[in-house]
Amino acid sequence: MPLKVLCSSHAHLMDYPGLTDEAVVAEARAAVAHHRELVEAFAPELVIKIGDDHASGFGLKLMPPFTVGVRAYGVGDFNCSAGPLSTDEETARALIEYLHWHGVDVSYSYKMPVDHGIVQLLDLYFDGIDRVPVVPIVVNCGGDMRPPLFRARALGEAIGCFIKECLDDLRVLIVGSGGLSHDPPLPVFMDSPPEIQQRIIDGPPQWTEEVMKARVERVLDFAREHGRGEGELKPLDADWDEEIIGLFARRDLDALCAIPDSQIIERGGRGAAEIRNWIAPFAALDAYSDGRYTARRDYYRAIPGWIVGFAMMHGDPQNQ
């Protein structure tokens, strides 16, 4: 019953030229290539992809803490693949039932829209969203009233137990994406005027080509400012990123889950809440291996032009 974990920032601006030095782009792409080599060597038969939504598919009209996609489709934002994911419906249904019986109340969807928070790493590691069976799980990291970090850990622990008990000898890869420090240009519900609040409640618009292009251009404008050290977005905090990476490397999930959400946002920015998408995979590995696993740092660089502290790690049970 082999299991492997890969966690990475999703850098949705990676494909847009002129935002950062080309040497930095080459360095980051080399790190991605290393993760891809790890994936190819492992040859997963199933991917559990844990990520979040960036107001692309979910609104506050209904905002679950965790949603399993029995069927899902990519909206195609930021040059990511659009269309149906090759979801493993049988495994998704079995996982949902297992989670409910083991104290984790997840929602599920037969038509789950996913953006780069789920899709980008599938594209980077597999050249598409239809190449390997996948169970996508969206964690509320950006919506109002996020689940506390210890609930992300509980989700991960239950997933790890499910893999150990129910998936026989299947090679399972868990991929988590998000973070670390970054402050994307998305509105905060409680700080927004009524008309913006209503838009957040109603959820995303129809993603026409025109709407998508306008969104990309808006984010690129913020990225260019951020790359110059200007604008309203919170600066990246490399020290905080290193602290978080160190806690994962030391397998100190207790310390990670004790961090108040307010401190995460204060230090890392609004997008730093996405460390939930790293906690769940490593918690799954912890439960699967009875605490006997390694967590290795593969890459880190603060890249203001991409609005992200770009980090990559992987983990394995110690007997693998």
PLY file of the C-alpha trace (Angstrom):
ply
format ascii 1.0
element vertex 320
property float x
property float y
property float z
element edge 319
property int vertex1
property int vertex2
end_header
0.00 0.00 0.00
2.48 2.67 -1.09
1.69 6.32 -0.50
3.50 9.49 -1.50
2.77 13.15 -0.71
3.74 16.17 -2.79
2.94 19.71 -1.67
3.59 22.84 -3.68
2.50 26.41 -4.01
0.27 26.92 -7.01
1.92 29.67 -9.03
-0.80 30.49 -11.52
1.28 33.35 -12.97
4.18 31.08 -13.93
3.24 31.08 -17.61
3.07 34.87 -17.95
6.37 36.46 -19.09
7.95 39.57 -17.66
6.77 39.24 -14.06
10.08 38.08 -12.61
13.65 37.42 -13.67
14.01 34.63 -16.23
16.66 32.95 -14.10
14.12 32.69 -11.28
11.56 31.25 -13.69
14.08 28.65 -14.85
14.96 27.76 -11.26
11.31 27.30 -10.31
10.60 25.25 -13.40
13.57 23.02 -12.56
12.02 22.42 -9.13
8.72 21.53 -10.78
10.59 19.16 -13.10
12.09 17.45 -10.03
8.61 16.90 -8.58
7.48 15.56 -11.93
10.36 13.06 -11.87
9.23 11.94 -8.41
5.71 11.45 -9.75
6.90 9.48 -12.77
9.08 7.24 -10.62
6.20 6.56 -8.25
3.71 5.95 -11.11
0.54 6.64 -9.12
-2.63 4.70 -9.86
-4.78 7.26 -8.03
-4.29 10.93 -7.16
-6.08 12.62 -4.27
-5.76 16.31 -5.08
-6.32 18.75 -2.21
-6.60 22.42 -3.07
-8.88 25.42 -2.84
-11.07 27.70 -4.89
-10.35 31.35 -5.70
-13.93 32.58 -6.07
-14.06 30.68 -9.36
-16.64 28.06 -8.46
-17.85 28.67 -4.91
-19.69 31.59 -3.30
-21.00 32.33 0.18
-24.52 31.36 -0.83
-23.24 27.94 0.16
-19.65 27.49 1.37
-18.76 24.01 2.65
-15.56 23.60 4.67
-14.58 20.55 2.58
-16.04 19.32 -0.72
-15.19 16.05 -2.49
-15.68 16.12 -6.24
-17.35 12.91 -7.39
-17.37 14.58 -10.78
-15.54 17.84 -11.48
-14.53 20.12 -14.29
-11.84 22.74 -14.73
-12.98 26.29 -15.47
-9.78 26.99 -17.43
-8.44 30.00 -15.56
-4.85 31.26 -15.98
-3.99 28.90 -18.85
-5.01 25.81 -16.89
-6.90 22.95 -18.52
-10.65 23.25 -18.93
-13.19 20.46 -19.06
-13.90 17.24 -17.16
-11.40 15.73 -14.74
-10.92 11.97 -14.86
-12.47 11.54 -11.44
-12.59 8.11 -9.83
-16.26 8.10 -8.85
-16.23 4.77 -7.04
-13.30 5.76 -4.83
-14.74 9.24 -4.25
-18.03 7.78 -3.01
-16.23 5.27 -0.79
-14.06 8.05 0.66
-17.09 10.24 1.40
-18.81 7.39 3.21
-15.64 6.60 5.18
-15.13 10.24 6.18
-18.72 10.55 7.39
-18.40 7.40 9.49
-15.13 8.66 10.96
-16.20 12.09 12.13
-15.41 14.33 9.16
-18.54 15.83 7.60
-17.68 16.62 4.00
-19.93 17.90 1.26
-19.80 16.36 -2.18
-20.53 17.42 -5.71
-21.37 15.74 -8.99
-20.55 18.94 -10.86
-17.73 20.62 -8.95
-16.06 23.57 -10.69
-12.33 23.77 -9.96
-9.76 26.39 -10.87
-5.96 26.51 -10.75
-6.08 25.59 -7.04
-6.86 22.03 -8.15
-5.88 21.97 -11.81
-2.44 23.57 -12.13
-0.40 20.80 -10.51
-2.33 18.13 -12.42
-1.29 19.95 -15.59
2.32 20.31 -14.45
2.75 16.73 -13.20
0.60 14.84 -15.74
0.17 17.14 -18.78
-3.56 17.32 -18.26
-6.57 16.61 -16.06
-7.62 13.38 -17.79
-4.42 11.32 -17.54
-4.83 9.64 -14.15
-7.81 8.80 -11.91
-8.24 11.62 -9.40
-10.37 12.48 -6.38
-10.36 16.28 -6.02
-11.07 17.86 -2.63
-11.68 21.59 -2.27
-10.90 23.14 1.12
-12.40 26.50 2.06
-9.29 28.63 2.44
-10.51 31.93 1.04
-14.17 32.12 1.96
-15.50 33.63 5.15
-15.33 31.50 8.34
-12.74 28.95 7.26
-12.45 25.62 9.08
-9.72 25.73 11.76
-6.41 24.10 10.99
-7.08 21.15 13.28
-10.09 20.23 11.14
-7.86 20.16 8.06
-5.66 17.81 10.05
-8.65 15.64 10.96
-9.62 15.47 7.29
-6.11 14.37 6.37
-5.86 11.79 9.13
-9.13 10.20 8.03
-7.92 10.13 4.41
-4.71 8.42 5.51
-6.66 5.77 7.42
-8.97 5.27 4.44
-6.00 4.63 2.15
-4.46 2.17 4.60
-7.70 0.27 5.24
-9.54 0.41 1.93
-7.24 0.84 -1.07
-5.34 -2.44 -0.89
-2.08 -2.22 -2.88
-2.99 0.84 -4.93
-0.22 3.40 -5.40
-1.79 6.61 -4.10
-0.34 10.08 -4.55
-1.72 12.92 -2.45
-1.01 16.34 -3.94
-1.65 19.47 -1.89
-1.31 22.97 -3.29
-1.48 26.48 -1.94
0.43 29.03 0.06
2.75 29.86 1.42
2.83 33.62 2.06
0.82 35.51 -0.50
-1.91 38.09 -0.53
-4.04 37.69 -3.66
-6.23 40.57 -4.82
-9.52 39.10 -3.62
-12.01 41.02 -1.45
-12.49 40.20 2.24
-16.18 39.72 2.94
-16.43 41.58 6.26
-14.37 44.52 4.96
-16.38 44.92 1.75
-19.27 47.27 0.95
-22.75 45.73 0.57
-22.62 45.46 -3.23
-19.32 43.53 -3.09
-20.62 41.34 -0.27
-23.61 40.45 -2.42
-21.35 39.52 -5.30
-19.32 37.27 -3.00
-22.52 35.65 -1.76
-23.90 35.08 -5.24
-20.69 33.45 -6.38
-18.67 33.68 -9.57
-20.02 34.88 -12.92
-20.29 32.79 -16.03
-16.72 32.31 -17.15
-16.92 33.66 -20.65
-13.71 34.35 -22.53
-14.21 38.08 -21.97
-14.75 37.74 -18.21
-11.76 35.42 -17.86
-9.50 37.77 -19.80
-10.52 40.73 -17.63
-9.78 38.76 -14.47
-6.34 37.75 -15.71
-5.45 41.31 -16.70
-6.52 42.61 -13.29
-4.34 40.07 -11.47
-1.40 40.78 -13.78
-1.63 44.49 -12.95
-1.41 43.66 -9.25
1.48 41.25 -9.90
3.51 43.86 -11.76
3.03 46.33 -8.91
3.91 43.68 -6.33
7.03 42.74 -8.27
8.17 46.37 -8.07
7.52 46.49 -4.33
4.51 48.72 -4.84
0.75 48.47 -4.46
-1.65 47.47 -1.71
-0.90 43.75 -1.41
0.95 42.56 1.69
4.67 41.90 1.04
5.82 38.30 1.07
7.26 37.13 4.38
10.13 34.74 3.68
10.88 34.37 7.41
7.34 33.15 8.06
7.53 30.80 5.10
10.76 29.30 6.45
9.14 28.82 9.86
6.22 26.95 8.30
8.46 24.80 6.10
10.55 23.97 9.17
7.49 22.81 11.10
6.45 20.52 8.25
10.00 19.18 7.93
10.09 18.44 11.67
6.66 16.79 11.39
5.31 19.11 14.06
1.65 19.11 13.12
0.70 20.04 16.69
2.56 23.35 16.43
1.18 24.03 12.96
-2.40 23.47 14.01
-1.98 25.69 17.06
-1.34 28.79 14.92
-4.35 31.13 15.09
-5.88 31.97 11.73
-5.54 35.67 12.53
-1.76 35.24 12.91
-1.55 33.35 9.63
-3.27 36.19 7.76
-1.26 38.86 9.58
2.09 37.27 8.78
1.49 35.51 5.50
-1.39 37.39 3.89
-4.86 36.25 2.91
-3.58 33.42 0.73
-1.48 31.95 3.52
-4.67 30.32 4.80
-3.96 27.75 2.09
-1.49 25.97 4.38
-4.58 23.88 5.20
-3.91 22.22 1.84
-0.47 21.14 3.10
-1.60 20.13 6.57
-4.19 17.65 5.26
-1.76 15.67 3.03
0.95 15.47 5.68
-1.66 14.51 8.29
-2.76 11.73 5.94
0.83 10.54 5.66
1.19 10.74 9.45
-1.89 8.57 10.03
-1.02 6.14 7.24
2.53 5.59 8.54
1.74 5.73 12.28
3.94 8.81 12.53
6.92 7.22 10.78
7.50 9.36 7.72
9.95 11.80 6.22
9.11 15.31 4.99
11.71 16.87 2.69
12.06 20.42 1.51
12.63 20.59 -2.26
12.52 24.29 -3.09
11.75 27.74 -1.75
11.98 31.25 -3.11
9.91 34.34 -2.44
8.76 35.56 -5.88
6.94 38.91 -5.56
6.11 39.04 -9.28
4.09 35.84 -8.84
2.58 37.13 -5.56
3.75 34.00 -3.75
6.36 32.50 -1.49
6.93 29.53 -3.80
7.67 26.34 -1.88
7.77 22.62 -2.65
8.06 19.58 -0.36
7.48 15.84 -0.55
6.96 13.09 1.98
7.16 9.30 2.18
6.59 6.62 4.80
9.95 5.73 6.32
9.76 2.13 5.08
9.48 3.23 1.44
0 1
1 2
2 3
3 4
4 5
5 6
6 7
7 8
8 9
9 10
10 11
11 12
12 13
13 14
14 15
15 16
16 17
17 18
18 19
19 20
20 21
21 22
22 23
23 24
24 25
25 26
26 27
27 28
28 29
29 30
30 31
31 32
32 33
33 34
34 35
35 36
36 37
37 38
38 39
39 40
40 41
41 42
42 43
43 44
44 45
45 46
46 47
47 48
48 49
49 50
50 51
51 52
52 53
53 54
54 55
55 56
56 57
57 58
58 59
59 60
60 61
61 62
62 63
63 64
64 65
65 66
66 67
67 68
68 69
69 70
70 71
71 72
72 73
73 74
74 75
75 76
76 77
77 78
78 79
79 80
80 81
81 82
82 83
83 84
84 85
85 86
86 87
87 88
88 89
89 90
90 91
91 92
92 93
93 94
94 95
95 96
96 97
97 98
98 99
99 100
100 101
101 102
102 103
103 104
104 105
105 106
106 107
107 108
108 109
109 110
110 111
111 112
112 113
113 114
114 115
115 116
116 117
117 118
118 119
119 120
120 121
121 122
122 123
123 124
124 125
125 126
126 127
127 128
128 129
129 130
130 131
131 132
132 133
133 134
134 135
135 136
136 137
137 138
138 139
139 140
140 141
141 142
142 143
143 144
144 145
145 146
146 147
147 148
148 149
149 150
150 151
151 152
152 153
153 154
154 155
155 156
156 157
157 158
158 159
159 160
160 161
161 162
162 163
163 164
164 165
165 166
166 167
167 168
168 169
169 170
170 171
171 172
172 173
173 174
174 175
175 176
176 177
177 178
178 179
179 180
180 181
181 182
182 183
183 184
184 185
185 186
186 187
187 188
188 189
189 190
190 191
191 192
192 193
193 194
194 195
195 196
196 197
197 198
198 199
199 200
200 201
201 202
202 203
203 204
204 205
205 206
206 207
207 208
208 209
209 210
210 211
211 212
212 213
213 214
214 215
215 216
216 217
217 218
218 219
219 220
220 221
221 222
222 223
223 224
224 225
225 226
226 227
227 228
228 229
229 230
230 231
231 232
232 233
233 234
234 235
235 236
236 237
237 238
238 239
239 240
240 241
241 242
242 243
243 244
244 245
245 246
246 247
247 248
248 249
249 250
250 251
251 252
252 253
253 254
254 255
255 256
256 257
257 258
258 259
259 260
260 261
261 262
262 263
263 264
264 265
265 266
266 267
267 268
268 269
269 270
270 271
271 272
272 273
273 274
274 275
275 276
276 277
277 278
278 279
279 280
280 281
281 282
282 283
283 284
284 285
285 286
286 287
287 288
288 289
289 290
290 291
291 292
292 293
293 294
294 295
295 296
296 297
297 298
298 299
299 300
300 301
301 302
302 303
303 304
304 305
305 306
306 307
307 308
308 309
309 310
310 311
311 312
312 313
313 314
314 315
315 316
316 317
317 318
318 319
